[in-house]
Amino acid sequence: MRTKKELMGALHNILNNFVLGMVLSRIVPAAEWQKLVNERATFKGPDGSLLHVDLAPLVANLSNQSDRKILVEEYENGLKRALLSEGHEVILAYCEATNQFSLYKAQPWFQFARIIRNVVSHKDGGILRTWPQDLTKVGVTTVAWRTRTLDSSMVGKPVEFTHHEALQLFKDQMDFARSNLV
């Protein structure tokens, strides 16, 4: 991404994907999914080849209330991972390409965003696995964003970070990009 307009377009796409996914997981009733029980999704490759995916297992999960709950939670966790990791990476790439990384890194929430992105994205997600070595080397044991704090004593423990919080953090990052980057 070479221009701020491209950066903002990419961030809007990430936000739109998150919002669309969150809305879609709530508006399609189970009865509509059940209509697809004998159907399959077909994907066309660049060479014209077709890949067919049987929808029966998905329909079965969406038709059972407890399975549907788990499936939707996992889907929405994927959306949260994408929002936090892609948002951070897009801004990071732009800042590095335009020599503005120091401005991004200087934000009071930068380290929090970096660590929470790792928490939700790595391994099975939700556990603070390690404290960044670069922070340990300079004696930083606590990072904060709004009313949330993470500290090195939390390593190995679960960290709850809601979809609402993820969206707010992304919006803070997006506001930073809009207002502070050139």
For each residue, the residues with C-beta under 8 A, 3 or more apart:
1: 6 7 10 90 93 94 97
2: 6 97
3: 6 7
4: 7 8 94 177 181 182
5: 8 9
6: 1 2 3 9 10
7: 1 3 4 10 11 90 91 94 177 181
8: 4 5 11 12 174 177 178
9: 5 6 12 13
10: 1 6 7 13 14 90
11: 7 8 14 15 87 90 91 173 174 177
12: 8 9 15 16
13: 9 10 16 17
14: 10 11 17 18 82 83 86 87 90 170
15: 11 12 18 19 83 170 171 174
16: 12 13 19 20
17: 13 14 20 21 79 82 83
18: 14 15 21 22 79 80 82 83 167 170
19: 15 16 22 23
20: 16 17 23 24
21: 17 18 24 25 75 76 79
22: 18 19 25 26 76 79 163
23: 19 20 26 27
24: 20 21 27 28
25: 21 22 28 72 75 76
26: 22 23
27: 23 24
28: 24 25 32 33
29: 32 33
30: 33 34 62 63 65 68
31: 34 35
32: 28 29 35 36
33: 28 29 30 36 58 59 62 63
34: 30 31 37 59 62 63
35: 31 32
36: 32 33 39 55 58 59
37: 34 55 56 59 60
38: 56
39: 36 55
40: 52 53 54 55
41: 52 53 55
42: 50 51 52 53
43: 50 51 52 53
44: 48 49 50 51
45: 48 49 50 51
46:
47:
48: 44 45
49: 44 45
50: 42 43 44 45
51: 42 43 44 45
52: 40 41 42 43
53: 40 41 42 43
54: 40 57
55: 36 37 39 40 41 58 59
56: 37 38 59 60
57: 54 60 61
58: 33 36 55 61 62 71
59: 33 34 36 37 55 56 62 63
60: 37 56 57 63 64 67
61: 57 58 64 67 68 70 71
62: 30 33 34 58 59 67 68 71
63: 30 33 34 59 60 67 68
64: 60 61 67 68
65: 30 68 69
66: 69 70
67: 60 61 62 63 64 70 71
68: 30 61 62 63 64 65 71 72
69: 65 66 72 73
70: 61 66 67 73 74
71: 58 61 62 67 68 74 75
72: 25 68 69 75 76
73: 69 70 76 77
74: 70 71 77 78
75: 21 25 71 72 78 79
76: 21 22 25 72 73 79 80 163
77: 73 74 80 81 120 125
78: 74 75 81 82
79: 17 18 21 22 75 76 82 83 163
80: 18 76 77 83 84 120 161 163 166
81: 77 78 84 85 120 121 125
82: 14 17 18 78 79 85 86
83: 14 15 17 18 79 80 86 87 166 167 170
84: 80 81 87 88 113 116 117 120 121 166 169 170
85: 81 82 88 89 117 120 121
86: 14 82 83 89 90
87: 11 14 83 84 90 91 170 173 174
88: 84 85 91 92 113 114 117 173
89: 85 86 92 93
90: 1 7 10 11 14 86 87 93 94
91: 7 11 87 88 94 95 104 173 176 177 181
92: 88 89 95 96 101 104
93: 1 89 90 96 97
94: 1 4 7 90 91 97 98 100 177 181
95: 91 92 98 99 100 101 103 104 181
96: 92 93 99 101
97: 1 2 93 94
98: 94 95 181 182
99: 95 96
100: 94 95 103 104 181 182
101: 92 95 96 104 105
102: 105 106
103: 95 100 106 107 180 181
104: 91 92 95 100 101 107 110 176 181
105: 101 102 110
106: 102 103 110
107: 103 104 110 176
108: 144 145
109: 112 113 144 145 146 169 172
110: 104 105 106 107 113 114
111: 114 115 132 135 140 143
112: 109 115 116 143 144 145 148 150 169
113: 84 88 109 110 116 117 145 169 173
114: 88 110 111 117 118 132
115: 111 112 118 119 128 131 132 143 150
116: 84 112 113 119 120 145 150 159 161 169
117: 84 85 88 113 114 120 121
118: 114 115 121 122 129
119: 115 116 122 125 126 127 128 129 150 159 161
120: 77 80 81 84 85 116 117 125 126 161 166
121: 81 84 85 117 118 125
122: 118 119 125 129
123: 127 129
124: 127
125: 77 81 119 120 121 122
126: 119 120 158 159 160 161
127: 119 123 124 156 157 158 159
128: 115 119 131 150 154 155 156 157 159
129: 118 119 122 123 155 156
130: 133 155
131: 115 128 135 136 141 152 155
132: 111 114 115 135 136
133: 130 136 137
134: 137 138
135: 111 131 132 138 140 141 143 152
136: 131 132 133 139 140 141 152
137: 133 134
138: 134 135
139: 136
140: 111 135 136 143
141: 131 135 136 151 152 153
142: 149 150 151 152
143: 111 112 115 135 140 149 150 151
144: 108 109 112 148 149 150
145: 108 109 112 113 116 148 169 172
146: 109 168 172
147:
148: 112 144 145 161 165
149: 142 143 144
150: 112 115 116 119 128 142 143 144 154 159
151: 141 142 143 154
152: 131 135 136 141 142 155
153: 141
154: 128 150 151 157 159
155: 128 129 130 131 152
156: 127 128 129
157: 127 128 154
158: 126 127
159: 116 119 126 127 128 150 154
160: 126
161: 80 116 119 120 126 148 165 166
162: 165 166
163: 22 76 79 80 166 167
164: 167 168
165: 148 161 162 168 169
166: 80 83 84 120 161 162 163 169 170
167: 18 83 163 164 170 171
168: 146 164 165 171 172
169: 84 109 112 113 116 145 165 166 172 173
170: 14 15 18 83 84 87 166 167 173 174
171: 15 167 168 174 175
172: 109 145 146 168 169 175 176
173: 11 87 88 91 113 169 170 176 177
174: 8 11 15 87 170 171 177 178
175: 171 172 178 179
176: 91 104 107 172 173 179 180 181
177: 4 7 8 11 91 94 173 174 180 181
178: 8 174 175 181
179: 175 176
180: 103 176 177
181: 4 7 91 94 95 98 100 103 104 176 177 178
182: 4 98 100
